[in-house]
Amino acid sequence: MSEQEATMRRIGLVAASAMGAVALALSSAGSAVAAEGTLTVGLTTHTNPSGCYTTNIWPMLVANNTNQVATVFALPNCQGQRIGQVRPNESRAFEFGTSLSIS
């Protein structure tokens, strides 16, 4: 194999690796899609929510009008014990809830 052929082969391998990395990045980004609908936590409504929401309203009132399950935590920033879930199109109150996670 000539030096030119070896160089072309290395370029092809690098290009294939780069395209694979881009495809992997795009596929993992697609899986982090927000829930569709609205989520009310305390007195605040979030449209197409994703992530963690903390409230200082007790009891913690949650109205989940999304297509995803929301998980309620005892501490701020979705830390501490998981104390309940709110399924899609369900509303609940949590005496000891402080934060909620949804994706």
N, C-alpha and C positions, 0 to 999 in steps of 0.2 A: 504494500500500500504506500503510495507516495505521501509526502508531507502535506501536500494540498488536500488530498483525500482525507487524511487523518484530521486536519483542521476543520474541514467541512463536517466530518462526523461529530467532532466535539461541539461544534456550533449547533448541530441538530439536536444533540443530547441536552444541551443547556436550554435551548428553546422549548423542548418537550417538557423539561423539568419546570420551567417558568410557567408554561401553560397549565400544567397540573396544579401548581401552587395557586394560581389565579382561580382555577375551577374550585379548588378546595375552599378558598376564602369566600367565594361567592356562595357556595352551598351552605357554609356555616352561618353566613350573614342572613340568608333566607330563613333559617330556622328560628331566628330571634325576632319574630314578628309580633307586634303588639296584639292584644286582644281586640276584637271588634265590638264596638258598642260603647256604653257609658258605665262608669263605676263611680258611685258616690260613697265617699269615706268622710264621716262626720258631716260637715256642711259644704264640702267641696266636691264638685262633679268633674271627672276626668273623661275625656273622649279618647277612645282607642288607647286605653292605658297599658303601660308596661313598666315593670319594676316594682319598687317599694314606695309605699305611701304611709306617712306617720300622721297621727292626729292627736290633739289634746282635748278632744271632746269625749266625755264619758257619760253614759256607756257609749262604746264605740258603735256607731250606726253604719251599716254597710248595705248598699243596694247594688247588687251585681247584675247589670243588664248587658253583660257581654257574653261571648261564646267560650269563656275560659273559667276555670275554678280559681277562686281567690283564697289564699291561706292567711289566717290571722295569727299574729305573734303577740306575746306578752310584753315585749320590750320595743323601744323605738328602733328604727332602721332594720326591721325584720330580723331581730335578734331574739334570743331566748326561746322559751318553749312555744311550740305551735299549739294554739289553743282551739282552733276550729277552722272550718272551711265554709265558704259561701259559694254555692253552685250557681251556674248561669241562671239568670232570671229569678233569683232568690234574694230576699232581704233578711238580715239578722242583726241583733244587737248583742254585743259582747261586753260584759261588765268589766273584765280585766284586759281587754284588747287595747293595744297601743299602735300597732302598725300592721300593714297588709301587703302581701306580695302577689302579683299577677303578671303573667307573660303572654 
